[in-house]
Amino acid sequence: MSTLTQNSMTNHHAPSLVYQIGETLHVWQERYRTRRELSNWTARDLHDVGLSWSDIAVEAEKPFWRA
C-alpha cells in the first residue's frame, strides 16, 4: 500500500511559477512607470544626475519588457 499523502503529491512548482510571473509583471510595470517619469524630467533634473536628453530618449523608447 502506498504511503503517499495528497499533500505530498501536489505540484510544488506551481507557487514558484505564479511568484515568478508576478515578479516579472511587477518589473515590467516599474520599468514602464520609471521610463514615463524620466520623460517628464527637467533639464536641471537631468544635469543633477548626469543624464542628457538623448540618454532619456533611448531609455524611454524601449518597450517595457526590455531591460
Residue frames as a rotation matrix with the C-alpha (Angstrom) as fourth column:
MET 1
0.584 0.812 0.000 0.00
0.812 -0.584 0.000 0.00
0.000 0.000 -1.000 0.00
SER 2
-0.100 -0.604 0.791 1.25
0.561 -0.691 -0.456 3.49
0.822 0.398 0.408 -0.86
THR 3
-0.013 0.027 -1.000 2.13
0.966 -0.257 -0.019 5.84
-0.257 -0.966 -0.023 1.96
LEU 4
-0.855 -0.283 0.436 1.92
0.431 -0.854 0.291 8.97
0.290 0.436 0.852 -0.19
THR 5
-0.229 0.791 -0.567 -0.49
0.628 -0.325 -0.707 11.59
-0.744 -0.518 -0.423 1.03
GLN 6
0.608 0.527 0.593 -2.44
0.794 -0.406 -0.453 14.01
0.002 0.746 -0.666 -1.10
ASN 7
0.889 -0.275 -0.366 -0.26
-0.140 -0.925 0.353 16.82
-0.436 -0.262 -0.861 0.19
SER 8
-0.050 -0.992 0.120 2.97
-0.131 0.125 0.983 15.20
-0.990 0.033 -0.136 -0.97
MET 9
-0.202 0.032 0.979 1.55
0.845 0.511 0.158 14.60
-0.495 0.859 -0.130 -4.44
THR 10
0.802 0.528 -0.280 0.75
0.341 -0.789 -0.511 18.25
-0.491 0.314 -0.813 -5.18
ASN 11
0.388 -0.640 0.664 2.77
0.772 -0.168 -0.613 20.18
0.503 0.750 0.429 -7.71
HIS 12
0.419 -0.305 -0.855 5.22
0.702 -0.489 0.518 22.25
-0.576 -0.817 0.009 -5.69
HIS 13
-0.659 -0.677 0.328 6.40
0.722 -0.449 0.526 24.14
-0.209 0.584 0.785 -8.78
ALA 14
0.091 0.804 0.587 3.10
0.854 -0.366 0.370 25.97
0.513 0.468 -0.720 -9.30
PRO 15
0.804 0.228 -0.548 3.52
0.515 -0.729 0.451 28.52
-0.297 -0.645 -0.704 -6.48
SER 16
-0.136 -0.933 -0.334 7.02
0.391 -0.360 0.847 29.32
-0.911 -0.015 0.413 -7.66
LEU 17
-0.590 -0.004 0.807 5.81
0.804 -0.097 0.587 29.77
0.076 0.995 0.061 -11.25
VAL 18
0.514 0.836 0.192 3.00
0.771 -0.548 0.325 32.06
0.376 -0.019 -0.926 -10.10
TYR 19
0.581 -0.394 -0.712 5.51
0.423 -0.602 0.678 34.00
-0.695 -0.695 -0.183 -8.00
GLN 20
-0.505 -0.842 0.190 7.90
0.569 -0.160 0.807 34.36
-0.649 0.516 0.560 -10.96
ILE 21
-0.231 0.519 0.823 5.10
0.873 -0.263 0.411 35.60
0.430 0.814 -0.392 -13.21
GLY 22
0.787 0.547 -0.287 4.06
0.615 -0.656 0.436 38.12
0.051 -0.520 -0.853 -10.56
GLU 23
0.199 -0.816 -0.543 7.64
0.415 -0.432 0.801 39.32
-0.888 -0.385 0.252 -10.17
THR 24
-0.627 -0.415 0.659 8.03
0.752 -0.099 0.652 39.70
-0.206 0.904 0.374 -13.94
LEU 25
0.216 0.805 0.552 4.82
0.820 -0.457 0.345 41.72
0.530 0.378 -0.759 -14.17
HIS 26
0.772 0.013 -0.636 6.00
0.494 -0.642 0.587 43.91
-0.401 -0.767 -0.501 -11.30
VAL 27
-0.279 -0.950 -0.140 9.35
0.511 -0.270 0.816 44.58
-0.813 0.156 0.561 -13.01
TRP 28
-0.493 0.155 0.856 7.60
0.840 -0.172 0.515 45.44
0.227 0.973 -0.045 -16.28
GLN 29
0.607 0.792 0.071 5.22
0.720 -0.585 0.372 47.82
0.336 -0.175 -0.925 -14.52
GLU 30
0.529 -0.498 -0.688 8.11
0.426 -0.545 0.722 49.50
-0.734 -0.675 -0.076 -12.71
ARG 31
-0.566 -0.746 0.352 10.06
0.663 -0.157 0.732 49.93
-0.491 0.647 0.583 -15.96
TYR 32
-0.104 0.628 0.771 7.04
0.858 -0.335 0.389 51.46
0.503 0.702 -0.504 -17.66
ARG 33
0.810 0.480 -0.336 6.45
0.586 -0.639 0.499 53.85
0.025 -0.601 -0.799 -14.76
THR 34
0.261 -0.784 -0.563 10.06
0.406 -0.440 0.801 54.99
-0.876 -0.438 0.204 -14.39
ARG 35
-0.617 -0.467 0.633 10.57
0.756 -0.131 0.641 55.47
-0.216 0.874 0.434 -18.12
ARG 36
0.242 0.781 0.576 7.42
0.783 -0.508 0.359 57.57
0.573 0.364 -0.734 -18.31
GLU 37
0.818 0.027 -0.575 8.59
0.471 -0.606 0.641 59.59
-0.331 -0.795 -0.508 -15.29
LEU 38
-0.191 -0.978 -0.078 12.02
0.656 -0.186 0.732 60.17
-0.731 0.089 0.677 -16.83
SER 39
-0.371 0.078 0.925 10.44
0.877 -0.298 0.377 61.73
0.305 0.951 0.042 -19.89
ASN 40
0.678 0.687 0.262 8.97
0.526 -0.702 0.480 64.45
0.514 -0.187 -0.837 -17.61
TRP 41
0.264 -0.656 -0.708 12.25
0.842 -0.202 0.501 65.46
-0.471 -0.728 0.498 -16.00
THR 42
0.972 -0.002 -0.234 13.57
-0.078 -0.946 -0.316 68.99
-0.221 0.325 -0.919 -16.50
ALA 43
0.555 -0.831 0.020 16.98
0.014 -0.015 -1.000 69.90
0.831 0.556 0.004 -17.89
ARG 44
0.025 -0.540 0.841 18.11
-0.897 -0.383 -0.220 70.67
0.441 -0.749 -0.494 -14.34
ASP 45
0.670 0.271 0.691 16.97
-0.583 0.769 0.263 67.23
-0.460 -0.579 0.673 -13.10
LEU 46
0.949 -0.314 0.014 18.93
0.241 0.696 -0.677 65.58
0.203 0.646 0.736 -15.89
HIS 47
0.286 -0.883 0.373 22.00
-0.328 -0.456 -0.827 67.68
0.900 0.114 -0.420 -15.19
ASP 48
0.284 -0.117 0.952 21.84
-0.958 -0.078 0.276 66.79
0.042 -0.990 -0.134 -11.48
VAL 49
0.626 -0.003 0.780 22.06
-0.253 0.945 0.207 63.06
-0.738 -0.327 0.591 -12.25
GLY 50
-0.358 -0.912 -0.202 24.40
-0.459 -0.016 0.888 63.40
-0.813 0.411 -0.412 -15.22
LEU 51
-0.203 0.364 0.909 21.99
0.716 0.688 -0.116 62.38
-0.668 0.628 -0.400 -17.98
SER 52
-0.896 -0.053 -0.442 21.23
-0.246 -0.768 0.592 64.01
-0.370 0.639 0.674 -21.31
TRP 53
0.068 0.966 -0.248 18.04
-0.811 -0.091 -0.578 64.25
-0.581 0.240 0.778 -23.32
SER 54
0.012 -0.104 -0.994 19.44
-0.839 0.540 -0.066 61.64
0.544 0.835 -0.081 -25.71
ASP 55
-0.946 -0.322 -0.037 20.01
-0.233 0.755 -0.612 59.24
0.225 -0.571 -0.790 -22.78
ILE 56
-0.517 0.830 0.210 16.38
-0.347 0.021 -0.938 59.71
-0.783 -0.558 0.277 -21.78
ALA 57
0.168 0.590 -0.790 15.13
-0.970 -0.045 -0.240 59.27
-0.177 0.806 0.564 -25.35
VAL 58
-0.485 -0.425 -0.764 16.97
-0.577 0.812 -0.085 55.97
0.657 0.399 -0.639 -25.71
GLU 59
-0.995 0.090 0.048 15.59
0.014 0.588 -0.808 54.68
-0.101 -0.803 -0.587 -22.41
ALA 60
-0.388 0.916 -0.107 12.05
-0.491 -0.304 -0.816 55.99
-0.780 -0.264 0.568 -22.92
GLU 61
0.016 0.375 -0.927 11.74
-0.997 0.078 0.015 54.40
0.078 0.924 0.375 -26.36
LYS 62
-0.899 -0.366 -0.241 12.47
-0.344 0.930 -0.128 50.90
0.271 -0.032 -0.962 -25.05
PRO 63
0.131 0.944 -0.302 9.46
-0.303 0.328 0.895 48.62
0.944 -0.025 0.329 -24.64
PHE 64
0.414 0.103 0.904 8.67
-0.892 -0.153 0.426 47.75
0.183 -0.983 0.028 -21.02
TRP 65
0.987 -0.002 0.161 9.81
-0.040 0.966 0.254 44.15
-0.156 -0.257 0.954 -21.42
ARG 66
0.486 -0.868 0.096 13.33
0.497 0.185 -0.848 45.14
0.719 0.460 0.521 -22.48
ALA 67
0.605 -0.337 -0.721 15.89
0.705 -0.193 0.682 45.91
-0.370 -0.921 0.121 -19.78
